Every structure is written in C-alpha cells, then in structure tokens.
Amino acid sequence: MTRHALIIGVTGITGNNIANQLVADGWKVSGVSRKAGVELTGVNHIYADVLDAVDLEAKISGIGATHLFFCSWSRQDTEVQNVEVNGAMLRNTLAAVNATKKLEHAMLITGLKHYLGPFEDYAKNPAETPFRESQGRLPGLNFYYEQEDILFDSAAKHGHTWSVHRPHTMIGYALGNAMNMGVTLAVYASICKHTGRPFTFPGSVEQYNGVTDVTDARLMAKHAIWSSTEPKAANQAFNTVNGDVFRWRQLWTAIGLEFGLENPGYPAELSPLEPKMSDADAVWAEIVAAHGLQPFKASDLVSWWHTDADLGRTSETFADMGKSRESGYLDYQVTHHSFSDLFARLRAEKIIPAI
C-alpha cells in the first residue's frame, strides 16, 4: 500500500526536514501551511488554517493520508490560551484526517517543556536529569499534555497508532522559524564579525558551564519516520536528541571559529540577545549590501527571544535516549556538525556572508 504522509507545519524547521526525508524515501507527501511561501520539491502544498475546522476539513479530509506528522504550534500570551489554541489545532486536524479514511498512524512533536514546564513557569521546577520518558507529568497546565490527551483519545476512537517526540532545541535549516537557534546564532556571529563586537555568550553561567544537548532537525526527521513505521515504536513517547552531550563553553568556542571570532569567556553579567540586538535590522541591511546576500531582514531570520530562553535557563537540561536504543533506533548526530553543516548551507544559499 502506498504511504501518504500529511505534514502539518510543512515549512517549519521540523516539517521541512521530515518532508525532505519522506520524499527521498519515496513517500507521497502533502504538506499544510497557513501562508504561501517556501515550496518544497515533491510536496503537494495545501494552504489552510488549522484553527478553521470547516476550511481544514474541506481541504484535507479527502486526500487519503495514511500517516500524520503534526509539527506545528502557536504561541499565546498565557498557558490557558496555549492549551485552548494548540489543542484545537490538533483536534481539528485529527477530525479532518479521520473523516473519510482510516489513518494508520499519527505522530506528534512536542518538546522538553514536557519536563521543564510551560513558558510561564519555564524551568522553575524541572524534572530530574537526564530526562526520561518514564517520568510523570509536572503539575499544572501544559499544552503538550493537552495535545497528548487529544492524540490518545483519537487513537482509541479511530484505531490508529500514535507516537510522540520530545526534542530539545532544534538545529537545522529553516527560514522565518520562531524557534531557530542555529540561524539566530549565525546571524548574531555575522553581526559581531561585521561590527567588531565581542562574540559574547548571551545566556546563564549554568548553561555556559553545564552539560546539555540539542536536536538536529535531520535526525528528528529520521526518528519521526522510524516511530511512524516501526511496530515496536507504536503507541510510545520518545525523547529525540543528538545522542552526544556538550558544554556551551566548548561549543561557543567552536562556533566562534566558524566565523573567525574568539570566545571572550563568560561575561560579567547576563547578556541576552534581544535587547542588545535592537539595531540588528539596520546592521543586517549593511551586511546584505556588502556581501550580496538574499534580501532578508535580520528579524525575518532570527528568534532572539527563544534563544535567550533556551540559553538563559539556570537548570541543567539533557535527555536520555535509552528507550529508543532498546527499541532499535541507533542513529546519532555529532552536535558540532549540526551547526557547521547549517552554517555551510546558509553561506551556500547566501543567507549569511562567507568568511
């Protein structure tokens, strides 16, 4: 039987990489995004708002998807609103997909806020590291938990299997993504190189010195496809991280070298990106003109706030992959290469300047 994947959030950092991998693997692929923009080769693009249940059902209920990859979310002002809006997005999607054809499998991407808590209480009372899938939910509201419950209810009602993935900070190629640390740091380093500013680590001393990990979007794609097709992975939640660990003080030096910059060491005080990059669009316009880059604004490419949140944590954060290893998923990714591969592609596509 032909496998037909439907990807919600196909132009995002996760959906983009899943789509490319599925196309390479010979799947039929349809992808939903709210606005026209990036078009991926081999993908049937569908433009719809997943919060509009009527419009969504009209556009996707009849396409005959066998596998759902749900990779989208919408940040709201409060966690009460996050639960309502993000729950509705998934609920509408599952109802539309199941309206005319039995879905075989639904895969949901959440993240390590499962163990760290929502933005309102982020990392205030986290679970113990290394994070393991067997750890229970934290008390209080969390839209990840709401989405999981919606997924479980759909599986029980319609008879499809499910999987949930909990990645850490995602590193990979995507433009205009709200949670894209790799591109954000590339823009920051390029601005430091252009202006002569020091390449100062913007986060907490705990993150600078502590052990942590990240998730390569390419590995995320492979892991998501594996869990959607491997019988032993059915109806399971999995952490998804690269499989190595590092300290930011080490990686910061390595990233700096990619741009001809020195690591000046930890600053005397916290130095978040968002306030000190208030002139980024103006400086980036100079860089674009000087190097003949694609005409993006810095604000089109970066997510200062999200990078500040990740690097500003004062608690240790890393996840265990033992459950996946025991189930037969053995892939891993060297984190330094996650960043260097991304920087090389950004330079090749004239998003950032060559060294």
C-alpha positions in Angstrom: 0.0 0.0 0.0 1.3 3.5 -0.9 2.1 5.5 2.2 0.8 9.1 2.0 2.1 11.5 4.6 0.3 14.6 5.7 2.6 17.1 7.4 1.1 20.0 9.4 3.6 22.8 9.5 5.5 21.7 6.5 7.6 24.8 6.0 8.8 24.9 9.6 12.2 23.6 10.8 10.8 20.2 11.7 8.2 19.8 9.0 10.6 20.9 6.3 13.1 18.2 7.2 10.5 15.5 7.6 9.1 16.3 4.2 12.5 16.2 2.5 13.3 12.8 4.1 9.9 11.3 3.2 10.3 12.5 -0.4 13.8 10.9 -0.6 12.3 7.7 0.8 9.7 7.6 -1.9 6.6 8.6 0.1 3.7 10.6 -1.3 3.7 13.8 0.7 1.2 16.5 1.3 2.0 19.5 3.5 -0.1 22.1 5.2 1.0 25.6 5.9 -1.1 28.7 6.7 0.5 31.0 4.1 2.1 30.5 0.7 5.8 30.8 0.8 8.5 28.2 0.7 7.7 25.4 -1.8 9.3 22.0 -1.3 10.1 19.8 -4.2 7.9 16.7 -4.3 5.4 18.1 -1.8 1.7 18.8 -2.6 1.3 22.1 -0.8 -2.1 22.8 0.9 -2.8 26.3 2.3 -5.1 26.2 5.3 -5.6 27.5 8.8 -5.8 24.5 11.2 -7.8 26.6 13.6 -10.6 26.8 10.9 -12.1 23.4 11.3 -14.5 23.8 8.3 -11.9 25.0 5.9 -9.4 22.4 7.1 -11.7 19.5 6.6 -12.7 20.7 3.1 -9.0 20.8 2.1 -7.5 17.7 3.7 -10.3 15.2 4.5 -10.3 13.6 1.1 -6.6 13.4 0.3 -6.3 9.9 1.7 -3.4 10.4 4.2 -2.2 7.2 5.9 0.3 8.9 8.2 0.0 12.3 10.0 3.1 14.3 11.1 1.9 17.1 13.3 4.8 19.7 13.6 3.0 23.0 14.3 2.2 25.1 17.3 1.1 28.7 18.0 2.5 30.7 20.9 -0.2 32.5 23.0 0.1 35.0 25.9 -0.9 32.5 28.6 -0.7 28.8 29.1 -4.5 28.7 29.3 -4.6 30.1 25.8 -1.8 27.8 24.7 -3.9 24.8 25.8 -7.0 26.1 24.1 -5.4 27.1 20.8 -2.9 24.3 20.3 -5.3 21.7 21.5 -7.8 22.9 18.9 -5.2 22.8 16.2 -4.5 19.1 16.8 -8.1 18.2 17.4 -9.3 19.9 14.2 -6.6 18.1 12.2 -7.3 14.6 13.6 -11.0 15.1 13.0 -10.5 16.2 9.4 -8.0 13.4 8.5 -10.2 10.7 10.0 -13.4 12.0 8.4 -13.1 9.9 5.2 -10.2 7.4 5.5 -8.8 5.4 8.4 -5.5 6.9 9.5 -2.8 4.4 10.2 -0.5 6.4 12.4 -0.3 9.9 13.9 3.0 11.4 15.1 3.1 14.5 17.4 6.1 16.7 18.0 6.2 18.4 21.4 9.5 19.1 23.3 11.4 19.2 26.5 8.9 21.6 28.1 7.2 18.3 28.9 9.9 18.1 31.6 10.7 21.8 32.1 7.2 23.3 32.3 5.4 25.9 30.2 6.8 29.3 29.4 5.0 30.9 32.4 6.9 28.5 34.8 9.7 27.6 32.5 12.5 25.6 34.2 11.4 26.7 37.7 10.7 23.2 39.0 12.0 20.8 36.3 12.1 17.1 36.3 15.4 15.4 37.3 18.0 15.0 34.5 18.6 13.0 32.5 15.0 13.4 31.3 13.4 10.0 30.7 10.1 9.2 29.0 9.0 7.2 32.1 9.0 10.4 34.3 5.5 11.6 35.1 3.9 14.9 34.1 4.7 18.0 36.0 1.8 19.6 37.9 -0.2 22.4 36.3 -1.2 23.3 32.8 0.9 22.4 29.8 -0.4 22.4 26.2 1.9 19.4 25.5 -0.1 17.4 27.9 -3.4 18.6 26.3 -2.2 17.6 22.9 -1.1 14.2 24.1 -4.5 13.5 25.6 -6.2 14.6 22.3 -3.9 12.2 20.4 -4.6 9.3 22.8 -8.4 9.9 22.5 -8.2 9.9 18.7 -6.2 6.7 18.6 -8.8 5.0 20.9 -11.7 6.3 18.9 -10.4 5.7 15.4 -8.0 2.8 15.8 -4.8 4.4 14.6 -1.4 4.1 16.4 0.5 7.1 17.7 3.9 8.3 18.7 5.1 11.4 20.5 8.6 13.0 20.2 10.2 15.3 22.7 13.1 17.1 21.1 15.4 19.6 22.7 16.4 22.8 20.9 16.1 22.1 17.2 19.1 22.9 15.0 18.6 22.8 11.2 17.8 24.7 8.1 14.6 26.8 8.0 14.0 30.5 7.5 11.5 32.6 9.4 11.0 30.0 12.1 10.1 31.1 15.6 12.4 28.6 17.4 15.5 28.5 15.3 18.7 28.8 17.4 21.1 27.8 14.7 20.2 30.5 12.2 19.9 33.0 15.1 23.4 32.3 16.3 24.7 32.5 12.6 23.2 36.0 12.3 24.5 37.1 15.7 28.0 35.9 14.8 27.9 37.6 11.4 26.9 40.8 13.1 29.7 40.5 15.6 32.2 39.9 12.8 30.9 42.9 10.8 30.8 45.3 13.7 33.8 44.1 15.7 31.5 43.4 18.7 32.7 40.6 21.0 31.0 37.3 20.4 29.6 37.2 23.9 27.7 34.2 25.2 24.2 35.5 25.9 22.9 33.0 28.5 23.3 31.9 32.1 26.5 30.8 33.7 24.8 27.5 34.4 24.2 26.9 30.7 27.7 28.0 29.8 29.4 25.5 32.1 26.8 22.8 32.4 26.1 19.6 30.4 23.4 19.9 27.8 22.3 18.6 24.3 20.4 19.7 21.2 18.4 18.0 18.4 19.5 18.1 14.8 16.4 18.5 12.6 17.6 15.9 10.2 17.9 13.3 13.0 14.4 14.4 14.2 13.0 13.6 10.7 14.5 10.1 10.7 13.4 9.4 14.2 9.8 10.6 13.5 9.6 8.4 10.4 11.0 5.4 12.2 8.4 5.7 15.0 5.7 6.0 12.5 6.6 2.8 10.7 8.3 0.6 13.3 5.8 -1.7 15.0 7.9 -1.8 18.2 7.6 2.0 18.4 3.8 2.2 18.2 2.0 4.0 20.9 5.1 5.3 22.6 6.7 8.6 23.5 10.4 9.2 22.7 13.0 11.8 23.6 14.8 12.9 20.5 18.3 14.4 20.9 21.6 14.0 19.0 23.0 11.4 21.3 26.0 13.3 22.4 26.4 16.0 25.2 28.5 19.1 25.4 29.1 22.3 27.4 28.3 25.6 25.8 31.7 27.0 26.8 33.2 24.3 24.5 30.7 24.7 21.6 30.8 28.5 21.8 34.5 28.4 21.1 33.9 26.1 18.1 31.1 28.2 16.7 33.2 31.3 17.0 35.9 29.7 15.0 33.4 29.1 12.2 33.1 32.9 11.9 36.7 33.9 12.7 35.7 35.0 16.2 37.2 34.4 19.6 35.2 33.3 22.6 35.8 36.1 25.1 34.8 33.9 28.1 31.7 34.3 30.2 30.7 37.9 30.6 30.5 39.7 33.9 26.7 39.7 33.7 23.9 38.1 31.8 23.9 39.4 28.2 20.7 38.4 26.4 20.4 38.9 22.7 17.0 40.6 22.3 17.9 43.9 24.0 21.4 44.2 22.5 20.3 43.3 19.0 17.8 46.1 18.8 19.7 47.5 15.8 20.1 44.2 14.1 17.9 45.0 11.1 19.9 48.1 10.3 23.2 46.4 10.7 22.0 43.4 8.7 21.0 45.7 5.8 24.6 46.8 5.6 25.8 43.2 5.6 23.3 42.2 2.9 24.5 45.1 0.7 28.2 44.5 1.3 28.1 40.7 0.6 25.3 40.5 -2.0 23.1 38.3 0.3 19.4 37.5 -0.2 17.4 40.5 0.9 16.1 39.3 4.2 15.8 41.4 7.3 17.5 40.0 10.4 14.1 39.9 12.0 12.9 37.6 9.2 15.6 35.1 10.2 16.1 35.1 13.9 14.3 34.3 17.2 16.2 36.3 19.8 13.6 35.6 22.5 13.6 31.9 22.0 17.4 31.6 22.0 17.5 33.8 25.1 15.0 31.5 26.8 17.0 28.4 26.0 20.4 29.7 26.9 19.1 31.7 29.9 18.0 28.6 31.8 19.6 28.1 35.2 18.8 24.4 35.4 20.6 21.5 33.8 18.8 20.2 30.7 19.6 17.0 28.8 17.6 13.9 27.8 18.2 10.2 27.8 17.8 8.2 24.5 17.9 4.7 26.1 14.3 3.9 25.3 14.9 4.4 21.6 18.1 2.4 21.7 16.4 -0.5 23.3 13.7 -0.3 20.6 16.2 -0.5 17.8 16.7 3.2 16.8 20.5 3.7 16.8 21.1 6.9 14.8 23.0 9.8 16.3 24.4 13.1 15.3 27.6 15.0 16.3 26.4 18.3 17.6 29.3 20.4 16.2 28.5 19.1 12.8 24.8 20.1 13.2 26.0 23.7 13.5 28.8 23.6 10.9 26.6 21.9 8.3 23.9 24.5 8.8 26.4 27.4 8.5 27.8 25.9 5.3 24.3 25.7 3.8 23.4 29.3 4.9 26.6 30.5 3.2 25.9 28.5 0.0 22.4 30.0 -0.2 23.7 33.5 0.5 21.7 33.9 3.7 24.9 34.8 5.7 28.2 36.0 4.4 31.2 33.8 3.6 34.1 34.1 6.0 
